[in-house]
């Protein structure tokens, strides 16, 4: 199969671009992407977060900035968008430009063009890590992004259960495709176990166990970490609050360790 070459978008000043993907919805991919971005920023890294889910943008809600409108300024002969900033993260989303109750009825190519404009028409400045929150699946948005950007790598989010792993395999296979060949940095297993707040010594594996490690071994990559299922995290996202403003230390520790592993792996392979 011949690889068709696409002109890359010149993301000047952006050092590393990481996509966070999953094969299916409901695995907490956007929550992982958002809190991973905040973790990088908390550690002094200049961080950006792109909500690439054109049809169901959730990042503005998770950051409590649904009513925000990015500043648009003319630079030279082009109008440029300045990202909205919160928790030290530069954020851009199609959700900033449409009514929160408005649905986009677009065919795949239009969605691909829209996400391309988010990258081309935004003034990112100096950025150490850009995280892209992909929509679920393997469609035009994912393909366009992979073809148009020089990606550092991809992170796959899954839950331990087999039905989630089956879809995660499809997402991983897309990046491994010889025509795309995007490095898979590793696997993040979300909702790994549940511990009741009033019974901190009890652990319940509601969705099975070992799924993330199994997937990592299948695709010769690493398990970056496991994140427990905590109702407080979901409630925080609903209110636009960072997980770091909550009391649950295991979740905070998990994100800190995952971010550390990602940085170490990228440095080792660069």
N, C-alpha and C positions, 0 to 999 in steps of 0.2 A: 504494500500500500504506500503510495507516494504521499509525503507530507506537504500540505499546502502551506506556504509561508505567508504570514500576515504581518503587516506593519505594526510594530509595537507602539503603544502610547508612551511618550517620553515622560516618565514620572520623576522629574528632576527633584532632587532633594530627598526622595523616599528611598531609604536604604534596603529595607526588607518588606516584602509583601507576602502575607500568609492568609490563605483562605481556610475558613472553618466550614466543613461540609458534613452532610449526613444523607443517608439514602431515603429517609422518611421523616415526616414531621412528628412532633411530640416527644422527641428525645432530649429536649433542652439545649439544642444547638445555639440558639440566639442568646440564651442565658449564659452559656459557656463563653461565647464570643465576647459578650459585653463585659463580663467580669474578668476575662483574660486581659482585655484592653485596659481595664481599670488597674489591674495588677501591674502591668507593664508601666503605666503612668505613675503609680505609687512608688515604683522602684527607680524613678528619675529618668525614665525613657520617654522620648517624645513620641507620642502614640496617636494614631488615627484609627477610626472605625468606620467602615463603609457598610451600610445596610443595603445589600444587593438584592433583597427580596422585593421586587417591584410590585408584585401583586398582593403581598401581605406584610408590609413593613411593620416591625415590632420594636425596633430599637428606640424610636422617640418615646414610646410608652414606657419602656424599661428605664429610661433615663429621666422620665418626668418632664420632657421638653416637647410635648405634642404641639403646643401652640407657638413654638419657636419658628422664626423665619430667618434663614441665613442672609447675611448682608451680601448684596451683589454690587460690584464696583467695576467700572471700565478700566482695564489695564491695557494701554496701547490701543489696538483696534478690536479688542475682544472683551466681552463681559465675563467676569470671573466671580465665582461663588466662594465666600469665606465660610468654612465649617462652623457649626455651633460647638461651643466647648463646654464640657461639664466633667467634673472629677479629673481634670487634666487631660481629657481625651478630646481630640478633634473629630466631630461626628458629622456625617452627611447621609441623608436618606431621602428617597422619593416622598416619604411621608411628610417632609417639611413643605412640599409644594402642592399637595392635594388636601382636600377636606378629609378629615379622619373617617367620615362615613362614605366617602366616594370610592367606587370600585373602578378599576382600570380594565377595560375590555380591549385588550391589545393582542395581536398575534405575536408569535415568538420573535420575529425580526425587529418589531417595534420595541419590545421589551429589551432586547439586546442593545439596540441603539440608545435607549434611555439610560441603561446602566453604564454604557461607554461614556456618555456625556457627563455622568457624575464624576468620573475619573478625569476626563479631559478639561472640564470647565471649572474645576475646583482648585483654589490656591492652597496647596498643602504645606508649603514652606518646608523647613527641615524636619524630617520625620524618621525616627529610628525604626519603628515597626508600624506597618499598616495592617490591620486585621479586616478581612472581608467576610461578612456574614452571608453565606450563600443561602438561597432558598433550598428546600428539600428537593431531592431528585437529581436528574442529569439532563437538563434541558438547554434551551438556547442561551439563557443567561450565564450558566456555568461555562458552556462552550465558548461563548464570545469573550468572557473574562479571561479564560485560560489562553485563548489565542491572541488577545490584544495586550496582555500584561506580561512582564517578565517576573514570574512568581518565584519566591524563595522556596515555597513548599505548601503542602496541604495538611490539615489536621482533620481527622475523621472522628465525629462524635457518635457514640452508640450507647444503648443500654445493654445490660447483660443477656437479655432474652434472645432466643434464636431468631424470632421474627424480625427483630431489629437488626441483628447481624446479617441476615440475608440481604436487606436493603443497603446496609453499610458496605457490604462486599461490592455492590454495583457502583457505589460512589468511589470506592478505592480503585476498582478496576478502570474507571474512567481516567483517573489521574495516571495510572500505570500504562495506559494505552500508548504504544510506541509513537503514535502520531501526536500525542500531547506531552507525554513524558515529564510530568510534574512530580518532583520528589515528595513522598509521603513522610512528613516529619514524625508522625506517630498517631496513636489512637488515644482518645480520652473516653473512659467509661463513666457515664453519668448515671445517677440513681442506683449506685452500686449496692447500697444497703440502707436500711431505715433503722434509726434508733429513736425511741420515744423520748421526748424532752424530760419527762419525769422519771425515766428509767434509763439513764445514760450507759449502763453496763449491758443493756440488751441490744442485740443486733439481729435484724431480720432481713434475709435476702429475698425480697419480694419478687424480683424478676430473675431469679437464678443467680449464678455466680460464675466468674471466670470467662465470660463472653469477650470482654475487651482484650484480655491476654491471648485468647484463642485467635481472634482476628489479627492481632499484631503478629503472631507467629506465622499465620497463613500467608501474610504479605511481607514477611521479612522486615518488619519495622518494630518499633518499641511501644509499649504501653506507657504513655506519659503520666497517667495518674487515674485515680478513681475518686469520684465525687459522690458523697452520700446524699440520699434523698432527705431533704429537710424542708418542711412546709414553710419555714421562715424565709427561705430563699425565694420561693415563688411569690409569697406575699410581698416581699421587698420589691420584686420586679413589677408587680401590679401597682405599687405606690411610687415607682420611679426612684427607688432607693438602692444604693450600692450594697452588696452583700457585706462589705467591710464596715457597714454601720450597724450590723447585726451582732448578736452575741455568740453565734455558732462558730467556735474556733476550728473544728475539723474541716469545715468548708473553706474557711479562709486559708488554713494551712495547706489544703489540697491545691488551691489555685496558686499559692506562692511556690510550691514545689513544682507544679506543672510549668509555670512560667520560667523557672530556673532551668528545668530540663530542656525546654525549647531553645532558650538562649544558648545554653551549652552546646546543644546539638548543631545549631546553625553555625556557631563559631568554629566548631570542629570540622565542619564540612565545607566551610568557605575557603 
